[in-house]
Amino acid sequence: MAGKIIKIAGPLVIAELPAVKMYDVVRVGDRRLIGEIIEIKTDSIAIQVYEETAGLKPGEPVETTGEPLSVMLAPGLITTIFDGIQRPLERIRAKYGAFIAKGADIPALDLEKKWKFVPEAKIGDTLKAGDTLGFVQETPAVKHLIMLPPLSAGGKLKSLKSGEFNITETIAVLSGPDGREEKIAMLQKWPIRKKRPYVQKLPPNKPLITGQRIIDTFFPVAKGGTACIPGPFGSGKTVVQHQLAKWADADLIVYIGCGERGNEMTDVLQEFPHLKDPQTGEALIKRTVLIANTSNMPVAAREASVYTGITIAEYFRDMGYDVAMMADSTSRWAEALREMSGRLEEMPGEEGYPAYLGSRLAEFYERSGRVLSLGTAGREGTLSVIGAVSPPGGDLSEPVTQNTLRVAKVFWALDSALAYARHFPAINWLKSYSLYLDNLKEYYLSNVDEEWPRMRVQAASLLQQESELQEMVKLVGADALSGRERLVLEAARSLREDYLHQVAFDETDTYTSFRKQYLLLKSVLAFYQAGEKLLRQNKDIEQVFRLPVRAKIARMKYMPENKLAELENLPAEILQTIDALA
């Protein structure tokens, strides 16, 4: 059934169109622009249009598809670059040129490409939703499982093919409980605003190891957890997310550039195909899905981009993979909500954001988690969500940051003062926190060392004491401090410069294993403990500060992982040196 446009206000179109449902996809105007119904009144509907509306006129036709905005899920997702509504940018460029043509209608995935399907199920097996029929080796890094759709009725496997097929061809036929046949292809479709079902949500109990010392040691995020990275312009949000995308021990990465500057997204698109994946040795892009929705693209598509990304991430989570999703940045997504809310003339909340901002953010972050997937195999998968926030002027009290903090369990507060001092990652250790430390304690005791939790607490205490002493130094000077207070300042300086400071562009320092982190931290704390021992004997603390062994501590972070044996004895060497002084 068709209707007509009655009003146009930027990306918002008001139309007359009877018998429609909320969030149905519609085609707007003579050029058939893609839009989504976001409000229904008795005599009109409001549509947010995901394309540029310049040139639209009242009276042009509006036609509903009768379906919600959905993504295509099948082999071909990995390595592909999509826009916010899952249009394939590379194939659009090949067909239309450098800019997306209005009404461009290209399937998200290549419907003609043949994929080699390897069956694993057996004829006569009784299968249910989520069970695996077989797999496609999509890339050297990703074994793409072909599963029964979540809403499948299941039944007895009547036929199963082997060979090369495109994603729409029937590869299996099920005989349902009622005798009806169900044809299964490799392609699934799923509405982006509806979370994919699972059997059970499990507590997160393993860390997402990132190789970034300040994160892994002080503010870890669990696999299946949520993290928030707020920070002002230039503080390093994007670099932190790039580091996590490259080094985090996740099987798959979904990276969403939501309303970010075009040049930043260009860097991502140019670098990822050439970055070597440390896990597989292949290009990093071969386990990555990229969604590019830059600031010059239509604003309404930003709102859809995060849902598109998280639905794709849930699909791979259901296969039993550990998936990490980076959203850069959710502030731009919230700004799109604010613009559409303003055009709908809704009652504004704080700073003009809609009153439902908090519930939308919670709904998005709650789709993360460690889950038991559908199917008899009981696959366990995780989806970790890491969202960057760009508060205006670095004001962490603004609504997007505060509403995000209510649902995200890890807070990495980026500090412009640290960034200007060239201390990266510029995560402020006094403002940040992680609520996963208790969940991960057993992992640390079993896999790192029994001393690790105690060492972490002692290091955090030194940094806190340093902050308090710095205020005193500003008033009376360092010379007025006692020997113990000067030792605290020196040990904290070593923690900051030799441990927390990490060079993302240095081949060795860019990633630090847990074992190396343990040895590094133990050496810094050994220096502090040895200094305390001398103070108890009333020795001159300045002797400790001038010891040559301190240079070894400073050089440790640049030592390759394959030479860690040389570091094993450094804490003992520090203590022996101090004993000689004593």
N, C-alpha and C positions, 0 to 999 in steps of 0.2 A: 504494500500500500504506500502511496506517495503523498507527501504534503508539500508545503511551500514555506519559504523564508519570510518572516515578517519584520525582523529587526536584526542588525549586525552591530556588535560592539567589540571590535578587535577579534580575539579568538573565541568570543562568546557569540553564538547565533541563537536567536529565538525563532521558533518555527511552529507551525500548526501541523501536527501529525498524530492522528488517533491510533489507539490500540498498540501502544509501545510499552516497553518495560525499562526500569532504571538500568543504566549502564549498557544498554543495547548499542551496538555500533551502527552508525548511519552514514550514508553518502550524501554530502551536502553540495548543492549547486550543480551547474552544467558540467563542471570539471570533476565532479564526484570526489570532493575532498573527504578525507576520513575524519569522523567525529564520534563523540560518545555522549550519550544522554546523561546529564548530571542532575536534572531537576524536571519534575513533571507537575504541571498545574492542570486545572480542569479544561482550559482553553488553549494551552501552549506548552511547549517543552523547551528546556535550555540545553544546548549542545556545546561542549567544549571541542573545538576543532583543532586537530593536531597538525594542521598545515597553515600556511600563510593565507589569510582571508581577503587580501587586497584584490579588488575586482569583483567580489561577490555583490549581488544586487537582491533587494527584496523581491519576492515573487518567484525566484529560482526554485527548482524542485528539491525536495528532501526525501530520501528513501531509506527505510530501515532494512537492515540485514536480518533482524530477528535474533541475533547472536551477541553475546558479550565479547569484549575485546579479549582475544585469546592469543597464546603463542603456540608456534609449531615446535614440537619436541620430537627429535629424531636424529639419526646420524647426519652430520653436517654442521652442528652447532659450534664445535670446537674450531678455532682459528678464524671464524667468521666475525666480521665487524658489523654490528647492527646499529640502527638509530633507536630512539626511545620507544617506538611501537613495533620493533623487530622487522624493520625493512633493511635488507642487505645493502650496505652502502657501496661495496665494491661493484656489485652487479648493476646497481642504479647508475653509478658513474660510467660503466661500460655502455649502458643503453642511452642515458640522457645527458651525460657530460658532467661537469664539475659541480653543478647544483641540482638539488632534488626537484624534479618537475612537479608541478601541482597535479594531484590525483595520480601520482606514480603508483602503479599497481603491479608489484613484482612479488611473488611468493617469498616468504622469509628464507626457505630452504630450497635447494635445487631439486625439482621434482623429477628431473630426467636422469640425474647421476645414479649409476649403479654402485651398490655396496655389496661386498661379499659377506653374506650371512652364514654363520656357523651354528647349526642347531645343537641344542643340548638336551632339550626335553625329549621324551619318547612317546610314540603313538600309543594311545590308551591311557596316558597319565591323566589323573584328575587334577586340574589346575584351578587356582582362584586368583582374584585381582592381585597384582603385584608379582606373581610368579614369573620366572625367567623362561623364555622360549629358546634363547640362544644369545649370540653376541655378534657385534661387528667391531673389528679392530680399527677404530676410527682414525687414531694417530698412534705412533709408537708408544705414546705415554698413556693413552686412554682406551680401555676396553669398554665399548659402549654396549651395555646390556639391553636386550630387547625384552621388555616386560609387558605383561597384560595390563591394559589401562586400569586406573584405580576404580572406575565405575563398571568394569567388566563383570558380567554375571558368573563367569567361570564355567567349568564343565569338563567333559572328557575330551582330550585332544584327538581329533578325528584325522587331521592331516597336517604335515609340517614339511615345508620345502627346504632345500639346501641349494646354495648357489648365489648368483648375483642378481639383485633386485633393486628397483628404485623404492623410495620410501612410501609410495602409495599402493604398491602391488601387494596382493594378499600372500602372506607367507604361511599362515596357519588357519585352520578352521576348527572351532570348538563346537561340541554338541552340548547345549545348555541343559540345565535341570528340567526344563519344560519341553525339551526336544528341539528347541529352535537352534539353528546354526548361527554362530557368531564368527564373522571373518575378521582376522587380525592382520594389520599391516605394521610396518615399522614406525609409522607416523602416529603421534598422539597430539591432541589439542587440549589446552587447559586454560580456563579464564584466569587472567592475571590477578584479579582482586580476590580470588578464592584460594585459600591455602590448600596444598595437596595433603590428602589424609595419610595417617600412619597408624600403627598399632598402639604404640606407647611412647611417651616422652621420658627419657632417662636423665638422671643427674649428670652434669658434666664433671669428669674426673681426670682428664688428661689435659696438659697445657698445649696450646697451639705454639709450638716452638718457633720463634722468629729469628733467632740469632742476633737480636738487638739487645744489648746487655741491660739497659735500663728497663726494658719491657719484661724480659724473661726473669730478671732478678727481683725487681721491686713491684711491677704492676702487670703480672701475667694475665693473659686472656685464655680461657679454657676452650677446647674444641667444642663447638656448639654454643659458644658464648657470644656476648655483645660488647662492643667497645665504642667509645666516642672520642674523637680527636678534635677538640676545638682549638682554634688559634687564630691570631690576626694575620693579615697579609704578610707574606715573606717569612713566616716562622717555620716552614718546612712540612706542612700537612701532606702535600702531594708526594714529596720525597719519602716520607715515612710510609705512605701507602704503597709506593713503588717498591720499597724495601720489603714490605710484608708480602706483596704479590710475588716477589722473586724468591724470598728465602723461607717463608712460612712453610711448615711441613704439612701442607694441604695437598690433596690429590688434584684438585681443580681450583682454578681462580675465575671468578666472575668480577670483572672490573667495570664500574659504571661511572662515566664522566657526565655528571648531571648538572648541566648549566655552567660548566667550567669554561674558562677562556679557551678559544680555539687553538692558540699556540701550545698550551699545556697538553691538550688532547692530541695534538699533532705529534708532540714528543713521544707520548705513549704509543701511538699507532706506528711510529717509525722505529722506536726502540724495541718493543716487545718481539717483533719477528727476528731481531738480530741478537737478543739476549740469550745466552746459553743457560739452559735450565740445569741448576746444580744437582737436581735429583736424577734426571734421565740423560743428561748430556745432549739432548735435542734442543731445538729452539723453544723458548719459554711459551711462545704463542701456541704450541701444540698441546698445551693443557689449559688454555685460557679462552674465555669468551669475553669479547669487548663490546660494550654498549656506549656509543658516542652520541651525546646529546648536548652540544655546545651552546654557549650563551646566545649565539646568533640564530639558533634554530627556534621554531615556534615555541612559545612559553608553555603551552598546555602539554606538549609532549614530554616536558620535564617531569610532570606529575605522573605520567605513565611509566617513565623509564625505570624507576626503582622497583615497581611491581613487575615489570618485564624481567628485570635482572634476577629478582628473588625467586620468581617462578622457575626460571631456567636452573637456578642453583638448587631449588628443591627437587627438581627432576633428577639431577645427578646425585643428590643426597640419598634419594630413594634407591639408587643402585648400590648403596653401601659405601660411597666415597666420603672422604673428608673434604668439604667444600668451604672455601673462604670467599666472602663477597665484600668488595670494597666499594663504598658509595662516596663519591667526591663531587659535590658536597650536598648534604641534606638541607643546608640553608637555602640553596637555589631551588630545591624542590618545594620548600616551605614558602618561598617567595612566589612560586607559581600558584600555590594554593591561595595565597593572599590576594594575588591579582584576580583570579577567577572568583573568589569570594566577594571582592569589591565590585566586580562587574555584575554579580548576581544581587547586589545590594543587601547582602546579609549583614547582621549586626556584628561589627568588628569586636575582636577581643583585644588583648594587650598588644600594643604597637601595631595595630591594624591587622594582625593575623587572625584567622577565623577561630571561633570558640572551640572548634573540634580539632585544632592542631595537635593537642596532647594525645587524643585518642587515635588519630591517624598515625602518629609516630609510634605509639605503643603497639598498634596493630601491625605495623611494619617490622619492628624489632622482635616481636613475639613469634615471628615466623622462623626465627633461628632455633637451634637446639640440637641435642643429641637424641636420635629417635630410633625406634625399632620399626623398620619399614614393613609395608604390606607384603604378604607372601609367606609361603610355608618355610622358606629358607631362613627367615628371621634375620635379614641383613641389618647391620647397625651402621647408620650414617650420621654425619654431623654437618651442620651448617652454621658457620661463624659469620657474624655481620659486624663489619667495622665501618662506621660512618664518620666522615669528616664534617665538621661544622665550621662555618666562616662567620663568626659574630662580628658585626660592624664595630670597627675600632678596638677589637679584642675584648669587648665587654661580655664577660661570661655570665652576666645576670640577665641577658636578653632571653626572650621566650623560647627560641629554638633550642638553645643550649640547655636551659633549665628543664624543659620538657623531655629532652633526650636523656638527661641525667636521671630522670625518674625511672627510666626503663633500662638503660644500659648499665651493666655492672662493672665496667672498667672505664676510668676517666683518665685520659692522657692529656694534661693541660699544657699546651704549647705556650712558650713564654717569649715575647718579642725581645726582652732584655737579654735572655740567653742567646737568641738568634743573632742579635747585634754584636754580642761578644764572641761570635763564631763558635759557640758551643752547640754541637748537633749530636744526636737528636735533641731539639730544644724543649724537652719534656721537663716541666718543673716538678722536681721530686717532693716538694712540700705541698703542692696543691693537688697532685694526682693521687689516685687510689685504685685498688682492685678488690672486689668482693669475692674473688675466687680462691683466695689463699688457703682458706680452710678446706675447700673441696680438693685442692691439689696437694695438700700436705703429704698424704700417703704416697703419691707419685714421687715427690722429692725425696722422701726417706728411702724409698726402694730403688730409685733410678739415679739419683745424684749423690747424696751423702747424708748421713744422719745429722751432720753438723749444719747442713744448709739452712734450715729455718732459723737457727740461732744466729748464724753469720749474717743473714739478711736483716734480722732485727737489730743487731749491733751496728751494722753499716747505716741503716736508716736513722738510728739514734745519733750517730756521729754527725750526720748531715743536719739533723734538727738542732743539735748543740751548736754547730758552726753558725747556723742562721742567727741564733740568740747571741753568740759571742761577737758576731760582726757588728751588731748594734752597739755593743760596748766599745769595740775598737774605734768606731767612728767618734765616740765621745772622748775616750782617754788615751787612745793609741795602743798599738800592739805591745809596746815595752812594759805597759802597766799590768799585763796579764801574768798569771802564775804559770809555772812550768807545765802543769797539766793542761791548762787552757790553751797554751801554745801548741802542745802536742795534739790536742783535739783539732785545732785549726789546720795543722800540717797534715794530719791523717785524712781529714775531710777534703783538703785540697788534692791529695793523692787519689782519693775516691773519685772526685769530680774529673780530674784531668787524665788519670791513668785508667780509669774504669768506665765511668759514665760517658765520657766523650768518645765518640765513635765516628770514624770517617767512612761514609757510605761509598766513596769513590776509590778507596784503597782496596786493592785486591785481597789482602789478608784481613784487614780490620773490618771489612764490610759485613762479615758473618762470624759469630763466635759460638762454638758448640757449648753445651752445658758443662762438659768436663773442663774446658778452658776457662769458662766463667768462674767455676768453682776454684780453680788454681789461682786465677787472678785475684779474686776477692780474698782468698785465704792469705795470699802474700801481702796484700795491703793491710789486712787486719793483724797479721803477724808483726808488721812494722809497728803498729799502734800498741800491741800487747808488749812488745819488747821495750818500747819507750816507757810504758807504765812501770815495767820492772826496774828500769834504771832510776826512775823518779823515786821509787820506794827506797832505793839505796842512796838517795840524795846526790845523784850524779848530775852533771851538766847536760841538759836535754839537747843543747845545740850540737853536741857530738853526734847524736843520732841523726839530726837533719843533714849532716855533711857526709854520711856514710856512702861509699861508692855503690853499695848494694841497692841503693834507691834508684840508680840509673837502670838497673836490671828490671826493676818493677815497671818503670816507665816504658821499657822496650818490649815487655811481655806481650802486649796486645798486637804487636806487629810480627809475632813469631807464628809461622805456619802451623796448622793443626797437626801435621805429620811429625812435628818436633816437640810435641808436648812432654815427652819423657824428660827433656832438659828442664822443664819447669817443676817437675814433681818435687824436687828437693829444695826449691827456692825458699819456701816458708821456713824450713829447718835451717837453711843457710843464714837467713836473717836472724833467727834466734841465737845461733852459734856466734854470729858476729857481735851481737849485743852482750852475750855471756862473756866474750873476750874483753869487752870494754868494762864490764862489771867487775 
